[in-house]
Each structure stands twice: as C-alpha cells, then as structure tokens.
Amino acid sequence: MMFRWQQLASASPIRQVFFLLCCLVLLLGLAYALQLRALFSGVEAAHEQTRRMNIERIDRASRTQELASAQAQLAAAHESLNVSRWRLAAGGEVADLLEVVALRGHADGVLVEYLEVLPQVLHDQHIELPVQLHLRGSYSGLVAFFHGLAQLPRLYVAQDFTLLTGEEHAPSELRMQVGVSAYQSREASAWSVVAAAEPEQVRPVPVSLRNPFQLPPPMLPREYLQTLPLEQFEMVGSLARNQVRFALLRVAGFVHRLQLGDRLGRNNGRVVRIDEHEVDITEEVFLEGEGWVQRTRTLGLKLPATTG
C-alpha cells in the first residue's frame, strides 16, 4: 500500500489530478446516495404541497365570491319582497280605487267611458279588487295613464286589453277595454311590518316615437335625397342581406336604406363603398384652377349618446 502511494506521489501531476477528480466524484456520488436524494425528495414534496394549497386557495376564493353573489341576490329579493308588501299594505277600499282611476285619467287626458266594479277575489294572503274599464284617449295619453298606475304606491295590474271600434270624427283616438286589478293585504299587521319600506323610485314616462295603430308617414321620394346637402346625412346603421350590404342614413327625420350606386347630395354624390361602420360617397365639385374633380367623403356610424 505504501508502495502505491509512493508511486502516486512520484507520478506526473496529470495523473495526480485525475486521481483526485475520481475520488471527488466518488464522494459526491456517496453524498447524493446518502443525503441529497432525501433532500430532493423533501423539496418535491414541499412543491406538491404548495400546489395543493394554491388549488385550495383558488377554490375558497371562488366559493367566497359565489357566496357574496348569493347574499347580494338574497338581499335584493328581500328588498323586493318588502316593497311588494309595502304596496299591498298601501291599499284602501273600492272607492279609493275609483278615485285613483278618475284622477289618473283626468291628468293624462283619458276619458273613462264605462266602469264596472267586479266582485272581490279572496286569495290566501291578499285581496284582489277587479274593475272593468272602457277608456278613450290618444295613444300617448293611454301610455301615460297605465305608466302612472304602475308607479303608484298601491299595487295595480292592468290586463286583458281589447281594442274597441273608434269614432269617425276622432281617428287619432283609441278606445279600449281593459281590466284593472288592485291588491291589498289580508294581514292586519301589514302596516307595522313594512313601515320602514320605501316605494321604488318613480321612473319617467317612456317616450313613444309614434302611434303603432296609425299608418306611418309616407317616405320621401328617393330623388329628394339629391336636393339635400351631404352634411345633413348621418349614418345610423347597416344591413347585410344575401352578401349585399346596405347603409342606413338618416336625414330630415327619416331613415333611408341605400346601396352601392345610389345617388344623394347636391353634388351628384354616389355611394361607392359600404361597410359596417362607414360609407364612402364620391362627389363632383368645382375647384378653381382645376375644374370639376371627384372627391370622396366618408360618413362614420353615429354612436348613441351615453350618460355617466
């Protein structure tokens, strides 16, 4: 053994370094077999545990969000229930119902031609007071009348609408038969239970563009579009049918459907391109020093106004 160590000591430096490297590799292999393998296994187990904890955290966050959404829906349902009970408790007798109908009709220009009080209908928790009405008035007046009933504190429901024959001297008026039911609670303690409830905020009367029971006004002739300046036209939409696109342009209160090649504007304008958001129109204009030239103008889609 001493002879081998003497030979190694007297060997060349290269052989000595090679021998030391072999010993180092052997020691590292033994260390990995004894300790590093267990350390790497612990690291992998910790990584797996971290991954499971992240999954559990995401699952808890999702369930917390679902719970918050369910609580918000439950609170909204409770609020709606309280308002409904408040409206049931805000009822009165039949005389109050008739007075409300008369006042609403007078305020909105609606004439109550006929009124019949029907027998009360008893339900488990409330009483229904039905009334049969024959009304006469303009379309906008009738819309305001029923919208006003829906906004009152007491709960009213209009149903079974039937149009009646109108009179020749008043073609713009409508006559209809409708059933209106008022509801009130059968619980004597309803007032005290819902005393803190508030009625919903009154919404404005919806704007009616026109009477759907009358014929629409006649459309302007297509030649009329060539007498208007191009600045008055605005694009409000587009349509596609059988791979052909049409532009919807509004001018003078009317919406016109135009396609490629249609004429409009005072300068011999012609539609040359239509897409979903723009329409290109070529015009013939006279420029000093150049004479008559063609120019292209683009009309962009007019977006609805937003509030907030």
Secondary structure by P-SEA (a helix, b strand, c coil): caaaaaaaaaccaaaaaaaaaaaaaaaaaaaaaccaaaaaaaaaaaaaaaaaaaaaaaaaaaaaaaaaaaaaaaaaaaaaaaaaaaaaaccccaaaaaaaaaaaaaaacccccbbbbccccccccbbbbbbbbbbbccaaaaaaaaaaaaacccbbbbcccccccccccccccccbbbbbbbbbbccccccccccccccccccccccccccccccccccccaaaaaaccccccccccccccccbbbbbbbcccbbbbbcccccccccbbbbccccccbbbbbbbbbcccccbbbbbbbbccccccccc
